[in-house]
């Protein structure tokens, strides 16, 4: 599933092509993905200018406006969804579910597994945060509010292992399995350590490691996960640079230890027992 870096890369790729553009037509071919696609999009969106493209966690938010209409498209790529530009008139394939037709090209949403989301939240841009899918989202890890002190206070209430805690989107958004493993490795913290037994100083180190890991992934174009691609068809390369993820049994890049794989909350965790404590 695309995580925060992949969605942020997607947002940045869409920005120069979409921002300021006017939607001419909306074509909906599937009535439902993870949730029902609002049929009113076909009537509401034509004539709307896309005034901003934002990200909240793993959700893309397209703020749209025309006289008498103001609202935000909420898009989630799900497990296999992708947005890409196609020429006008290009025939849709089996899993091409939604088109947004603009002046020069068409933005097409493809989702073979149909776990994605395309929804509409009417009202000013700030009102989209009240949508049920977004209201429960945690703090943004690249925001100024995400500090060592904040993380230390949040972890004080959690006695479970730190790795699943970092992946809880109700606390922090967008830190998926790869990035949690890599961040903990950078910080030298074991994924098995109880969250409430991490000191303030180590929480500050972990926050820096999370920021560095996510920023590096964004700079690298995200991770290549299954068939995930960007809007221009390119793939991300961060997974190739991973220090521990998917390297079970291989030498640690930092010490003489060996990377180990364990299961936590149904997911694989990778770490070096020799230098992560």
Secondary structure by P-SEA (a helix, b strand, c coil): cccaaaaaaaaaaaccccccccccccccccccccccccccccccccccccccccccccbbbbbbbcccbbbbbbbbbccccbbbbbccccccccccccccccccbbbbbbbccccbbbbbbccccccccccccccccccccccccccaaaaaaaaccccccaaaaaacccccccccaaaaaaaaaaaccccccccccccaaaaaaaaaaaaaaaaaaaaacccccccccccccbbbccccccccccccccccccccbbbbbbbcccbbbbbbccccc
